Amino acid sequence: MNQIQWTPKALRQARNLPSVEQGNIADAVSMLRGWPHVEQVKALRGRSGYRLRVGRYRVLFTVRAGIPLVIRIEEVKKRDEHTY
């Protein structure tokens, strides 16, 4: 498989990230070319789709006709000593 598709929303989100994070996400998403033999991917619970962890970001995607479709990129805000 040589294709990965992106929704317009996911492309906008990727463009708005810092350049270092853009590179990290692009590298991780390129691994999806080997679908379904990809590590670090988990199925979402309670809804269809998968997620790929890339540092503090999560790339949410589905697979249609064997081709990964990147839907959204979310930043995970973790608690630290300044949370409360």
C-alpha positions as CSV (number, residue, x, y, z in Angstrom):
1,M,0.0,0.0,0.0
2,N,1.4,3.4,-0.9
3,Q,-1.5,5.7,-0.1
4,I,-2.5,7.7,2.9
5,Q,-5.4,10.2,2.6
6,W,-6.0,13.3,4.8
7,T,-9.2,15.2,5.4
8,P,-9.0,18.9,4.8
9,K,-9.5,19.5,8.6
10,A,-6.5,17.2,9.4
11,L,-4.3,19.0,6.9
12,R,-5.2,22.4,8.4
13,Q,-4.5,21.1,11.9
14,A,-1.1,19.7,10.8
15,R,-0.1,23.0,9.2
16,N,-0.8,24.9,12.4
17,L,1.6,22.8,14.5
18,P,5.2,23.8,15.1
19,S,7.5,22.6,12.4
20,V,9.3,20.0,14.6
21,E,5.9,18.5,15.5
22,Q,4.8,18.5,11.8
23,G,7.9,16.5,10.9
24,N,7.3,14.0,13.7
25,I,3.7,13.5,12.8
26,A,4.5,13.2,9.1
27,D,7.1,10.5,9.9
28,A,4.6,8.6,12.1
29,V,1.8,8.8,9.6
30,S,4.1,7.5,6.8
31,M,4.3,4.3,8.8
32,L,0.6,3.8,8.1
33,R,1.6,2.8,4.6
34,G,2.3,-0.6,6.0
35,W,-1.3,-1.0,7.3
36,P,-2.4,-3.3,9.0
37,H,1.2,-4.2,10.2
38,V,1.8,-1.0,12.2
39,E,2.9,-0.6,15.8
40,Q,1.7,2.0,18.2
41,V,-1.8,2.0,16.8
42,K,-4.8,1.2,19.0
43,A,-8.5,0.9,18.1
44,L,-10.7,3.5,19.7
45,R,-13.3,2.5,22.2
46,G,-16.9,3.4,21.8
47,R,-16.5,4.5,18.2
48,S,-14.9,3.3,15.0
49,G,-11.4,4.3,14.1
50,Y,-7.9,4.1,15.4
51,R,-5.3,6.4,17.0
52,L,-1.6,6.8,16.6
53,R,0.4,8.3,19.4
54,V,3.0,10.9,18.4
55,G,4.5,12.6,21.5
56,R,1.8,14.7,23.0
57,Y,-0.4,14.4,19.9
58,R,-2.9,11.8,18.8
59,V,-3.5,11.2,15.1
60,L,-7.1,9.8,14.7
61,F,-7.8,7.9,11.5
62,T,-10.0,5.3,9.9
63,V,-9.4,2.8,7.2
64,R,-11.5,2.7,4.1
65,A,-10.9,0.1,1.4
66,G,-7.6,-0.7,3.0
67,I,-6.4,3.0,2.8
68,P,-5.8,5.0,6.0
69,L,-7.7,8.3,6.2
70,V,-6.4,10.8,8.7
71,I,-9.3,12.5,10.2
72,R,-8.0,14.7,13.0
73,I,-5.0,15.6,15.1
74,E,-5.5,16.2,18.8
75,E,-3.2,17.5,21.4
76,V,-3.3,15.7,24.8
77,K,-3.0,18.0,27.7
78,K,-1.7,16.0,30.6
79,R,-1.8,17.1,34.2
80,D,1.3,18.5,35.9
81,E,2.1,20.4,39.0
82,H,0.4,23.5,37.6
83,T,-3.0,21.8,36.9
84,Y,-4.6,22.7,40.2
